[in-house]
Amino acid sequence: MLSMIGSVSTTVALLAAIVVTVSGIVGGFRRNQTLIDVARWGSYLMFAAMTVAFVTMEIALLTHDFSVEYVSRVGSRETPSYYTAISLWSSLDGSILFWGWILSAYAALVAFVQRDSNSRLTPFASGVIGFVSIFFFGLLVGPANPFGTVFPVPANGPGPNPLLQNHPLMGLHPPMLYFGYVGLTVPFAFAIAALLSGKLDEEWIRTTRRWTVTPWAFLSVGIIGGAWWSYEVLGWGGYWAWDPVENASFLPWLTATAFLHSVMVQERRGMLKTWNLTLIISTFLLVLFGTFLTRSGVLESVHAFTEGIIGPLFLGFIAIVAIVSLALIGWRSDRLHAPGHLDGVVSRESAFILNNLLFVAFTFTVLLGTTFPLIVEAINQNRVSVGPPYFNKVSIPIGLLLLFLMGVGPALPWRRTSPEKLRRTFIVPTLVGLASFAVVFALGMREVWPLITIGFAGFVMATIVEEFRKGISARKRIGGVSTPVAFWQILTRNNRRYGGYVVHAGIVVIIVALAISGTWRTEREVTLNQGEHMVLGDYVVQFDEVWGEQQPQRFVVGSTFTVFRKGRDAGQLQPRMNYYTGSQQPIATPAVRSSLKEDLYLTLMAFDQERGAYATVRAIVNPAVPWLWIGGMIVALGGILAVAPQRGAGRPVVSTSLEEMAAETPAEEPVTV
């Protein structure tokens, strides 16, 4: 019964997607309101049908209905309910079902939010989302159908991949990535809508700002969540290994970030029309490419799923999207001439353009390193690998330049600036950056790149604080309000601007944490007999015992270590090895003692299997790592703030650009609104 309900639901969703595509695009060209309404209601039907399919699969998983093919492959009666529920995205068919459900939700949300809009873009955008939905729903009805039936019905299943049921973060990391990945379909749809309709002014940019920032924030949290999962699960003590599938999520983040900066230039100066269209189309193509990497089996990764025909189908769809997009840009090329131009070399738009070029260079280097092994293997059948040394060598200089521009760009005025203005703006941030450099040098940091990173980070953070100070000062001068009230007003009345600054602050925190943890990390691997201890920095780690425990879905071998820090008892840590049925190798679960300063990270490497008399442990002191996760939370907070409804929007009394006007006006001059 559940198989039938699920299959019928995905078929209905596919038919609805076809209706949305045809009625949206035809209705947009003919300006036929009836067809436009059909597209809107078709979007609602897509969401309803996919929700039924989604809920049906969750019921099948949680009730262990092994007559459903997908459940028979990833389900198990012993797996805890939490991991059973999230096993929906642990394998190919279920992950595409989850993708399709999120896509239908975005389609319905666009239709609902734009329901009263008279914009010519809306029906075209709905039609484009419908077209993308046809591909994914077609996979669900065809080669990736998770609702197939199994006979005879097995009594039990193997359970999900052991790595994917070893930590609760699997309930956060993939959904955040999916909401980011899939959400980037919406700005792509509006970009294509602008090309189809011929409305290539700034309307599509304004319409899609929140539709871009929201998935970008989800994608950011997903990437940080993936690093956290890797750190907490894989036992190697790191958080980013330039794994090809990690790179696949990072690539669209880079181009989407570039887009979010360059659209401001188009909004303000009318420049970069073709560039912005190309960026958002490239972002969506990179989303599809990343999805191809994880579902084609061409890469060896803990994230990758393998299924015969899915990879070629994705490649075909990527080719169709790329060809159609390029053809539309060529068709509308006569309307893409930008009226604006650069008035000065030193200006905010110049900084944003340079920022974009660096982001594109960053994207190219990561894409090259990710695909180079595939290219070599396709040519001569030899397997090669491109590891962290390549990525670090090419990415660190680009990343540092981007960090520097993060402080310079927002502080510069539009059009042009004077040497005196530059001096006033950057004298304090420069001094703070130099002081930051000197402090970490005095503390013993000698590596060149981390030193430069800390110096630039101090510079950027000082510019962010100064921008907040200017905004608060302007509000106080105009409104005669207190500092806390002025701070609240700039956050709620110009949240786009200051939300961006909060995002920048979060990224600075992450970059500083990366520099410190990579420089001052210490590590030892030793074998200890019972009662013996090892010393690592301020910590003394004493081995107490090895123990075993049978759990429903696995057998756990753990070791207990008592930790002393600076002579004081700091509690116990219990790193483990988890043995899952059907898995040839145990899955290590490290034990982590976290503080704002650092992590003590223990991984059980080996143990005495007869008497538990000894254990081999890898101990790592990772300074500043908790600030990676804190920085990710700050980025998410800034994203939420940037897309939140603006308080007082539409009121002519208070300008939302008040702080920007104040920032470009000497303190002794009045600011008029």
C-alpha positions in Angstrom: 0.0 0.0 0.0 2.8 2.5 0.9 4.6 1.7 -2.3 1.5 2.5 -4.3 0.8 5.7 -2.5 4.4 6.9 -3.0 4.5 5.9 -6.6 1.2 7.6 -7.4 2.3 10.8 -5.5 5.5 11.2 -7.5 3.7 10.6 -10.7 1.2 13.3 -9.8 4.0 15.6 -9.0 5.7 14.9 -12.4 2.4 15.7 -14.2 2.0 18.8 -12.2 5.5 19.9 -13.0 4.8 19.5 -16.8 1.6 21.6 -16.4 3.6 24.3 -14.4 6.3 24.4 -17.0 4.0 24.8 -20.0 1.4 27.1 -18.4 4.0 29.3 -16.8 6.1 29.9 -19.9 3.2 30.1 -22.4 1.2 32.2 -20.0 4.2 34.5 -19.5 4.7 35.0 -23.3 1.0 35.5 -23.9 0.3 37.4 -20.7 -2.6 35.1 -20.1 -3.7 35.3 -16.5 -5.6 32.1 -16.6 -2.5 30.1 -17.6 -0.5 32.1 -15.0 -3.0 31.0 -12.3 -2.8 27.4 -13.5 1.0 27.5 -13.0 0.5 28.9 -9.5 -2.0 26.2 -8.5 0.1 23.6 -10.2 3.1 24.6 -8.0 0.9 24.0 -4.9 -0.1 20.6 -6.3 3.5 19.7 -6.8 4.3 20.5 -3.2 1.2 18.6 -1.9 2.0 15.5 -4.0 5.7 15.5 -3.0 4.8 16.0 0.7 2.6 12.9 0.5 5.5 11.0 -1.0 8.0 12.3 1.6 5.7 11.5 4.5 4.9 8.1 3.0 8.6 7.2 2.8 9.2 8.3 6.4 6.3 6.1 7.6 7.7 3.2 5.6 11.1 3.7 7.2 9.8 4.1 10.8 7.4 1.2 10.5 10.1 -1.0 8.9 8.0 -1.8 5.9 10.6 -3.9 4.0 8.3 -4.5 1.1 9.3 -1.0 0.0 12.6 -1.4 -1.9 14.3 1.7 -0.4 13.5 0.5 3.1 14.9 -2.9 2.4 18.2 -1.4 1.3 18.7 1.2 4.1 16.3 0.1 6.9 17.0 -2.0 10.0 14.9 -2.9 13.0 18.0 -2.3 15.2 18.7 1.2 14.0 17.5 3.9 16.4 14.4 5.8 15.3 16.4 9.1 14.8 18.8 7.5 12.4 16.0 5.5 10.8 14.2 8.8 10.0 17.2 10.6 8.6 18.3 7.6 6.6 15.9 9.1 4.0 19.0 10.9 2.6 21.5 8.2 3.3 21.3 6.6 -0.2 20.6 7.7 -3.8 16.9 7.2 -4.2 15.9 8.7 -0.9 18.2 11.7 -1.3 16.6 12.5 -4.7 13.2 12.2 -3.1 14.3 14.6 -0.4 15.7 17.0 -3.1 12.4 16.8 -5.0 10.4 17.6 -1.9 12.5 20.7 -1.1 12.3 21.8 -4.7 8.5 21.5 -4.7 8.5 23.5 -1.4 10.5 26.3 -3.0 8.2 26.3 -6.0 5.1 26.6 -3.9 6.7 29.3 -1.8 7.6 31.4 -4.9 4.1 31.0 -6.2 2.6 32.0 -2.8 4.9 35.0 -2.2 4.5 36.3 -5.7 0.8 35.6 -6.0 -0.2 39.2 -6.0 2.7 40.4 -8.1 2.1 41.8 -11.5 5.7 41.1 -12.5 6.2 39.5 -15.9 9.0 37.5 -14.3 6.9 35.4 -12.0 5.2 33.0 -14.5 8.4 32.4 -16.3 10.2 31.7 -13.0 7.6 29.2 -12.0 7.9 27.6 -15.5 11.7 27.3 -15.1 11.3 25.7 -11.6 8.8 23.4 -13.1 11.2 22.4 -15.9 13.9 21.6 -13.3 11.3 19.7 -11.3 10.4 17.5 -14.4 14.0 16.2 -14.4 14.1 15.3 -10.7 10.5 14.0 -10.5 11.2 12.0 -13.7 14.1 10.3 -11.9 11.8 9.4 -9.0 9.2 7.9 -11.4 11.9 6.1 -13.4 15.5 5.0 -12.6 15.6 6.4 -9.0 12.2 5.2 -7.9 12.4 4.6 -4.1 8.9 3.1 -4.0 9.6 -0.1 -5.8 8.4 -3.3 -4.2 10.3 -6.3 -2.9 9.1 -9.9 -2.9 9.6 -12.0 -0.9 9.6 -9.4 1.8 12.8 -9.6 3.9 12.5 -9.9 7.7 15.2 -7.2 8.2 17.5 -4.9 6.3 21.2 -3.9 6.5 20.6 -0.4 7.9 22.2 2.8 6.6 25.9 3.3 5.9 27.6 3.0 9.3 29.3 6.4 8.8 25.9 8.0 8.4 24.5 6.7 11.7 27.5 7.4 13.9 26.7 11.0 14.9 23.6 13.2 15.3 25.0 15.9 13.1 23.8 13.8 10.1 20.4 15.2 10.9 21.8 18.8 10.4 24.6 18.7 7.7 22.8 17.1 4.7 19.4 19.0 5.1 21.2 22.3 5.3 23.2 21.5 2.2 20.0 20.4 0.4 18.1 23.6 1.4 21.0 25.6 0.1 21.6 23.6 -3.1 18.0 23.3 -4.1 17.2 26.9 -3.1 19.7 28.2 -5.6 17.2 27.0 -8.3 15.1 30.1 -7.5 17.5 32.9 -8.4 18.5 30.9 -11.5 14.8 30.7 -12.4 14.4 34.4 -12.1 17.5 35.0 -14.2 16.2 32.8 -17.0 12.8 34.5 -16.5 14.5 37.9 -17.1 16.0 36.6 -20.3 12.7 35.0 -21.5 10.7 38.1 -20.8 13.3 40.6 -21.9 13.0 42.5 -18.6 16.7 42.8 -18.0 16.6 45.8 -15.7 17.2 45.6 -12.0 13.8 44.0 -11.2 15.0 40.4 -11.2 18.0 41.4 -9.0 15.7 43.0 -6.4 13.2 40.2 -6.6 15.8 37.5 -6.0 17.9 39.1 -3.3 16.3 37.2 -0.5 15.9 34.1 -2.7 19.7 34.1 -3.0 20.7 35.1 0.5 18.5 32.4 2.1 19.9 29.4 0.3 23.4 30.9 0.6 23.0 31.0 4.3 21.7 27.4 4.4 24.7 26.3 2.2 27.1 28.1 4.5 25.7 26.3 7.6 25.7 23.0 5.7 29.4 23.4 4.8 30.3 24.3 8.4 28.1 21.4 9.6 29.9 19.1 7.3 33.3 20.2 8.7 31.9 19.6 12.2 30.6 16.2 11.3 34.0 15.2 9.7 35.7 16.5 12.9 33.4 14.6 15.3 33.1 11.3 13.3 36.1 10.4 11.2 38.6 10.5 14.0 41.4 12.2 12.1 41.3 15.5 14.1 40.7 17.7 11.1 37.6 19.4 9.6 38.4 20.0 5.9 40.4 17.6 3.7 39.5 19.1 0.2 37.5 15.9 -0.4 36.0 16.1 -3.9 32.4 16.1 -2.6 33.3 18.8 0.0 34.6 20.8 -2.9 31.4 20.2 -4.8 29.4 22.0 -2.1 32.1 24.8 -1.8 32.1 25.6 -5.6 28.5 27.0 -5.8 29.1 28.8 -2.5 32.0 30.7 -4.1 30.1 31.8 -7.1 26.9 32.6 -5.1 29.0 34.8 -2.8 30.5 36.6 -5.8 27.0 37.1 -7.1 25.7 38.6 -3.8 28.5 41.2 -4.1 28.2 42.0 -7.8 24.5 42.5 -7.7 25.0 45.5 -5.5 27.0 47.1 -8.3 24.2 46.5 -10.7 21.6 47.9 -8.3 23.6 51.0 -7.5 25.4 51.7 -10.8 23.6 49.6 -13.5 26.7 47.7 -14.4 27.6 44.0 -14.7 24.3 42.8 -16.3 25.8 40.0 -18.3 28.2 39.1 -15.6 25.5 38.7 -13.0 23.4 36.5 -15.3 26.5 34.4 -16.0 27.3 34.1 -12.3 23.9 32.9 -11.2 23.6 30.5 -14.1 27.1 29.2 -13.3 26.1 28.7 -9.7 23.2 26.5 -10.7 25.3 24.5 -13.1 27.8 23.9 -10.3 25.0 22.8 -8.1 24.0 20.2 -10.7 27.6 19.3 -11.2 28.1 18.7 -7.5 25.0 16.6 -7.5 26.4 14.6 -10.4 29.6 14.0 -8.5 27.8 12.5 -5.5 25.4 10.4 -7.5 27.4 9.2 -10.5 30.0 7.1 -8.7 32.9 8.7 -10.5 34.5 9.7 -7.3 35.6 7.7 -4.3 34.2 9.5 -1.3 32.3 8.7 1.9 29.6 11.0 0.5 29.3 9.5 -3.0 26.4 7.2 -4.1 26.8 5.0 -7.2 23.9 4.1 -9.5 24.3 3.2 -13.2 22.3 5.5 -15.4 21.9 8.4 -13.0 25.3 9.9 -13.8 24.8 10.1 -17.6 21.3 11.6 -17.1 22.7 14.3 -14.9 25.4 15.1 -17.4 22.7 15.3 -20.1 20.6 17.7 -18.0 23.7 19.8 -17.2 24.4 20.1 -20.9 20.8 21.1 -21.7 20.7 23.8 -19.0 24.1 25.2 -20.2 23.2 25.3 -23.9 19.8 26.8 -23.3 21.2 29.5 -20.9 23.9 30.5 -23.3 21.5 30.6 -26.2 19.2 32.9 -24.2 22.1 35.2 -23.2 23.1 35.4 -26.9 19.4 36.1 -27.9 19.1 39.0 -25.5 22.6 40.3 -25.9 21.3 43.6 -27.4 19.6 44.4 -24.1 22.5 43.6 -21.9 24.5 46.7 -22.5 25.3 48.3 -19.1 24.8 52.1 -18.9 27.1 52.5 -15.9 30.9 52.8 -15.9 33.8 53.1 -13.5 34.3 56.7 -12.3 37.4 56.0 -10.3 39.9 53.2 -9.7 39.6 53.5 -6.0 35.8 53.0 -5.3 33.4 50.5 -3.9 32.4 49.1 -7.3 36.1 48.6 -8.2 36.7 46.7 -5.0 33.6 44.5 -5.7 34.7 43.8 -9.3 38.1 42.7 -8.0 36.4 40.7 -5.3 34.4 38.9 -8.1 37.5 38.2 -10.2 39.2 36.6 -7.2 36.1 34.5 -6.4 36.0 33.2 -9.9 39.7 32.5 -9.8 39.2 30.6 -6.5 36.3 28.6 -8.1 38.4 27.7 -11.1 41.3 26.5 -9.0 39.1 24.3 -6.9 37.2 23.0 -9.9 40.4 22.2 -11.7 41.8 20.3 -8.7 38.6 18.4 -8.3 38.1 17.3 -11.9 41.8 16.8 -12.9 41.9 13.2 -11.7 38.7 12.5 -13.7 40.2 14.1 -16.8 43.5 12.1 -16.5 41.6 8.8 -16.0 39.4 9.5 -19.0 42.4 10.1 -21.2 44.9 7.4 -20.2 43.0 5.2 -17.6 45.6 6.2 -14.9 44.3 7.2 -11.5 45.9 10.3 -9.9 45.0 12.3 -6.9 45.1 16.0 -6.1 45.5 16.5 -2.4 45.5 19.3 0.1 49.0 20.7 -0.8 47.7 21.8 -4.2 44.5 23.3 -2.8 46.3 25.1 0.1 49.0 26.4 -2.2 46.6 28.1 -4.6 43.8 29.0 -2.3 45.6 30.6 0.6 46.9 33.7 -1.4 43.5 34.2 -3.1 41.7 33.8 0.3 43.9 36.4 1.9 43.3 38.9 -0.9 39.5 38.3 -0.5 39.9 38.7 3.3 41.6 42.1 2.7 39.0 43.2 0.3 36.3 42.2 2.8 37.6 45.2 4.9 38.3 47.6 2.1 35.2 47.2 -0.2 32.3 48.1 2.2 34.3 51.0 3.7 34.9 52.7 0.3 32.4 55.2 -1.1 30.7 54.6 -4.5 32.1 56.2 -7.7 35.4 57.7 -6.4 37.3 58.7 -3.3 40.0 61.1 -2.3 43.4 60.4 -0.7 42.2 62.3 2.4 39.1 60.1 2.7 41.2 57.0 2.3 43.5 58.2 5.1 40.6 58.9 7.5 38.9 55.7 6.7 41.8 53.2 7.0 44.3 54.7 9.5 42.7 53.0 12.5 42.0 49.6 10.9 45.6 49.6 9.6 46.9 50.2 13.1 44.7 47.5 14.5 45.8 45.0 11.8 49.5 45.8 12.6 48.8 45.4 16.3 47.2 42.0 15.7 50.2 40.9 13.6 52.6 42.0 16.4 50.6 40.3 19.2 50.5 36.8 17.5 54.2 37.2 16.5 55.1 37.9 20.2 53.1 34.8 21.2 55.3 32.7 19.0 53.6 32.5 15.6 56.3 32.5 12.9 54.6 31.1 9.8 54.1 33.8 7.1 50.6 33.0 5.9 49.0 32.7 9.3 50.7 35.9 10.4 49.3 37.8 7.4 45.9 36.2 8.0 45.8 37.5 11.6 46.9 40.9 10.5 44.3 41.2 7.8 41.6 39.8 10.1 42.3 42.6 12.6 42.1 45.1 9.8 38.8 43.7 8.6 37.2 43.5 12.1 38.3 47.1 12.8 36.5 48.3 9.6 33.4 46.4 10.6 33.4 47.9 14.1 33.9 51.3 12.5 31.0 50.9 10.1 28.7 50.0 13.1 30.1 53.0 15.0 29.3 55.4 12.1 25.8 54.0 11.7 25.1 54.3 15.5 26.6 57.8 15.5 24.4 58.9 12.5 21.2 57.6 14.2 22.1 59.4 17.4 22.8 62.7 15.6 19.6 62.5 13.6 17.2 61.0 16.1 18.6 62.0 19.4 18.4 58.4 20.7 20.6 56.4 23.0 23.3 54.1 21.8 21.3 50.9 22.4 18.3 52.3 20.6 20.5 53.5 17.7 22.1 50.1 17.5 18.7 48.4 17.3 17.6 50.9 14.7 20.5 50.2 12.3 19.9 46.5 12.6 16.2 46.6 12.0 16.0 49.5 9.5 19.0 48.7 7.4 19.3 45.0 8.1 20.6 44.1 4.7 23.7 46.3 5.1 24.4 45.4 8.7 23.4 41.7 8.3 26.2 41.7 5.7 28.6 43.1 8.2 27.6 40.4 10.7 28.3 37.7 8.0 31.7 39.3 7.4 32.4 39.2 11.1 31.5 35.5 11.3 33.8 34.7 8.3 36.6 36.6 10.0 36.1 34.5 13.1 36.3 31.3 11.0 39.4 32.4 9.2 41.2 33.3 12.4 40.2 29.9 13.9 41.6 28.2 10.8 44.9 30.1 11.1 45.4 29.4 14.8 44.3 25.8 14.8 46.6 25.0 11.8 49.6 26.7 13.4 49.5 25.7 17.1 48.0 22.2 16.9 49.9 19.6 18.8 49.6 15.8 18.5 50.9 12.6 20.0 50.1 8.9 19.4 51.2 6.6 22.2 50.4 3.1 23.6 49.6 3.2 27.3 49.2 0.4 29.8 46.6 0.6 32.5 47.4 3.4 35.0 50.0 5.0 32.7 49.7 8.5 31.4 51.0 10.8 28.7 51.6 14.6 28.7 50.4 16.9 26.0 50.7 20.6 26.6 48.7 21.5 29.7 47.0 18.1 29.8 47.9 14.8 31.4 45.9 11.9 30.0 45.8 8.7 32.1 44.6 5.4 30.7 42.1 3.6 33.0 40.4 0.7 31.2 39.0 -0.8 28.0 35.3 -1.9 28.1 32.7 -3.3 25.7 29.0 -2.7 25.3 26.4 -4.4 23.1 24.0 -1.8 21.6 20.9 -2.6 19.4 22.6 -1.6 16.1 26.3 -2.1 17.0 28.9 -3.4 19.4 31.0 -0.7 21.1 34.5 -1.0 22.4 35.4 2.0 24.5 38.4 3.2 26.5 38.2 5.4 29.6 40.9 8.1 30.1 41.1 10.5 33.1 42.2 14.0 32.0 44.1 16.4 34.2 44.7 20.0 33.2 47.3 22.1 35.0 47.1 19.5 37.8 43.4 19.6 38.2 40.9 16.8 37.4 39.2 17.8 34.1 36.9 14.7 33.9 36.9 11.6 31.8 36.9 11.0 28.0 35.8 7.8 26.4 36.9 7.4 22.7 35.2 4.4 21.1 35.3 2.0 18.2 31.9 1.0 16.8 31.4 -2.3 15.1 28.4 -2.5 12.8 27.0 -5.6 11.3 28.1 -5.9 7.6 31.0 -3.5 8.1 34.5 -4.9 7.8 36.1 -2.0 9.6 35.2 -0.4 12.9 34.1 3.2 12.9 36.0 5.3 15.4 34.2 7.8 17.5 36.6 10.3 19.0 36.0 11.9 22.4 36.4 15.7 22.5 36.7 18.0 25.5 35.9 21.5 24.3 36.4 25.0 25.7 36.5 28.4 24.2 40.2 28.2 24.0 40.8 24.7 22.6 39.8 21.1 22.1 41.4 18.0 23.6 40.7 15.3 21.0 41.2 11.6 21.7 40.9 8.8 19.2 41.2 5.2 20.1 43.6 3.6 17.6 44.1 0.0 18.9 43.6 -1.9 22.1 44.4 -5.2 23.8 41.7 -7.5 22.6 42.3 -10.2 25.2 42.6 -8.5 28.5 42.2 -4.8 27.8 45.6 -4.2 29.4 46.7 -1.5 27.0 45.4 1.0 24.4 46.9 3.1 21.7 45.5 6.6 21.6 46.0 9.6 19.4 45.7 12.8 21.4 45.4 16.2 19.8 45.2 19.7 21.3 43.3 21.8 18.7 43.4 25.5 19.7 40.5 27.7 18.6 38.5 25.0 16.8 35.3 25.7 18.7 35.4 29.2 17.1 34.9 27.5 13.7 31.4 26.5 14.8 30.8 29.8 16.6 31.8 31.6 13.4 29.4 29.5 11.4 26.6 30.4 13.8 27.5 34.1 13.4 27.3 33.7 9.6 23.9 32.1 9.9 22.7 34.9 12.2 23.9 37.5 9.7 22.1 35.7 6.9 18.8 35.7 8.9 19.2 39.4 9.7 19.9 40.2 6.1 16.7 38.6 4.8 14.5 39.6 7.7 11.6 42.1 6.9 12.9 45.6 7.2 11.3 47.6 10.0 9.9 50.9 8.7 10.3 49.9 5.1 8.5 52.2 2.8 8.5 55.1 5.2 9.8 58.3 3.6 10.8 59.9 6.9 13.9 57.7 7.5 16.2 56.7 4.8 17.5 53.2 4.9 20.8 54.5 3.5 21.2 57.0 6.3 24.3 55.3 7.7 25.9 55.1 4.3 25.3 58.8 3.8 26.9 59.4 7.2 29.8 57.2 6.4 30.7 59.4 3.4 30.1 62.7 5.2 32.7 64.3 7.6 31.5 64.3 11.2 31.3 68.1 11.3 28.9 68.2 8.3 25.1 67.7 8.8 23.5 64.6 7.3 20.2 65.3 5.5 17.5 62.8 4.8 
